[in-house]
Structures are given as C-alpha cells and as structure tokens.
Amino acid sequence: MNLDEQLRRVERADSLDQVAGPLAKAVERAAPAGSPVNAALTGTALGHPLHPPLTDVVIGAWTGAVALDWLGGQRSGPAADWLIALGVLSGLPTAAAGLNDWATLDRASQRIGLVHATTNVVAIGLFGSSWLARKAGHRLLGKVLALAGYGTVSVAAFLGGHLSFRKGAGVDHTAFLEAPAE
C-alpha cells in the first residue's frame, strides 16, 4: 500500500471521530470563534495562521540539537540541551495554535490532524525524555531519544504538510481573487 492510500485510509477512519468530535467541541468552547483567545491562536492580527511559523521554532530547535549531538562534539552538549528544552517549551503554544485551527476542519482533515497531533505529542515526549536523560547524566540515551523524537516529528511534519498542501487546511482560498472594480 502506498503513502497516498494510507493517508486516505486515515481520512476514512471514522473510529477517530470518537476522539476528534468531542475534542473539537471542547476546543470550540474554550476558544469560541470571534473571542480574543481564538483571535490570538489563529493569528488574526498577523494576517496569516500562527501555527506554521511556530512549528519552525520547534523543528528548528530540535534540528539544531540533533545536529549538535551527532556532529558537534562534546563541547556542543550544553547547547544541544538548551535547544531540546526550547523545542519542548515552544511546542506548547504551537500545539495550542494548531489545536485551535484543527477544530474547524472538515472530518477527513480532522482525522489526519488528530494523527498529526498525536504524533507530535509522542515527539514532545521523546524530546522531553531526552532532556531528562541528559540531566541525569545519560547523554547517549538522551541523544538516541532525541534522534527517535526527530524521526517522529518528521512524520508529524509530513502529515501537517499534507493538511496544508493537499487538503488546503489554513489556506486562504480567496487570497488571489480579484475584487470587482466597482
């Protein structure tokens, strides 16, 4: 089975609605459309969604940490540790913005989004565990956990890209329409 077929299977997996439906309702109650919380999480004041640029902070920090771990030598350890922590901490507002955007998607996109979010939670857990292992003096374990986290967040990023580029989630479909002259 190819990747497109696997994605279509997830989009049709109505069993995910048992989690997605109640979660979307809870998000909509916590940040109702038009509320200041919703406006902040969607990036209304920026003129474009907030979630995508926040993901760059998380993935960028973790990319730097993994690169330093495996290419930077022993002296780069403290910098890698700080980047791990930065990625984990910046993952919280990133997840909040993504969850807010996700709540308004169609069912098929919500299903992919639920897998995307769950995969990101696993990645945050792996990187958080990496940080704890490093602090406990288990640097090699920390490096391996970070590498596993990086593979996991790469899958999540692929799913996020699928939502944006294949499903049009978060895209202003009217951006290039011209208004009538009169």
N, C-alpha and C positions, 0 to 999 in steps of 0.2 A: 504494500500500500504506500503510495507516495505522500508527500507532505500536504499537498492540497486536499487529498482525500481524508487525511487525518484531521485537518482543520474543519472540513465540512462535517465530519462525524461529531466533533466537539460542538459545532454550531447547532446540530440537530439533537444533542443530548439533553432532552427535556428534563431528565433527572436532576440536572444542575439548577433547574428553576426552584427546587425546594429550598435552596440556599439563596439563590440570586433574587428571587421575588421578595422575600421578607427583608433581605439586606437592603435592596433598593428602596423599599418603603421606609426603612429606618433612616437611611441617608437623606431621603427627601423630607422626613420630619425634622431631622437635625439641622438641615441647611435648605430650607424651602426656597424655591425659585423667587428671585427678587430680594431675598434677605441679604444683609451685609455679609454674613458668613458665606453664603453662596457666591456672592459677587467677588469676594476675596479669593475663594478657592477656584473659581473659574478663570480668574484673571481678567475680568471685565474691564478694569481700569487700564490694563496693558493693551487691550485691543486684540489679544490672542490668548489661547489657553495657557494656563500657568503650568500645568503638569509637564509638558515636554521639556521646557528649559530646566525644570527642577531635576528631571531624570539625568540630565547632563552632569549635574553636580555629583550625584550618587555614582553613576557609572564612571565618570572621570576620576573620582577619588579612588574607587576600587581598582580601576585600570592602573593608576599610578602605584597603588600599594602592591599589586601583584607584580608589576614590572620591577619595582624596587626589591621585592622579596627574592626574585629569581635572577635578576641581572645587576642589582646594585651593591652587592657585597654586604659584609657585616655592619659597616658604618651606616647603612641606609635603614637599618631596622627600626629605629625610633620614628623616622619619617613615615615608613610604611604603617607603623602602628597608628600614628595620627591620622593618616588617610583612611585607614579602616574605620576608625571612630567617626571621622567626618562623614563617610558614606552611610554608616548606620544611623547617625543622628539626622542627617539630611533626608534619609529615607522616610522619616515620619511625616513631614509636611508634603513630601512628594506623594506618599500614599494617600494622604487626606485629599489632595487636589485630584488625584486620579480617581479615587472612590466617588468624589462628587461628580466628576464628568461621567463616570461609568453608570451612575444611577439613572441617567436619562437615555441611555442607549436602547436600541431595539433588542428583543430577546436573544437573537442569534449572536449579536455583538456582546451582550451581557454575559453569555456563556463563555465566549472566548476571553472576555475581560476578567471573569471570575478565575479562570485558569491562569491568566496573566498575573493577577493579584496574588493568588496562592503561591505561584512560583516565586514571585518577588518576596513574599513573606518567608519562604524557605531560604532564599538568598540572604535576606537580612539576618535570619537565624544562624546561618553558616558563618557570615562575617562577624556577627556578634560573638559566636563561639570562638572564632579565630582570635578576636581581641582578648577574650578571657583566657584562652590558652597562652597567648603571648605574655599576658600579665602574670600568669602562673609559672612562667619560665619555660614553657613548652613551645619554643619558637618553630621547630619543624612541624609540629602538629598544627600550629597557627597558620603556617604557610600553606599546608595541604588543605586545611579548611577554607582558606581564602581562595585557593585555586578551585575548589569544588563550588564555592559560592560564585565565583566568576563564571564558571560554566553554567550555573543555574540562572544567574541574572542575564546571561546571553540568550538563553531560551526565552526568558520573560521579555527581553527587549525585542526579540523576533516577533513574539505574539503582540506586543504593543505596536510594532511597525505594521503588522498585518491589520490591526484595528484601524490605524490611521490611513495607510496607503491602499489597502484592499477594500476595507469596509467604509472608509470616509469618516470615521469617528473623529470628532473635534475639528473637522474641516468646515470652513465657511463656504458653502456651496454657492453663495451669491457673490463672492468676492470679485469675480471678474465680469459680472453682468453690468451692462451699461444702463444707466437710468435714462428715461426719455428726456429729450432736450426741453420739452415743455410739459 
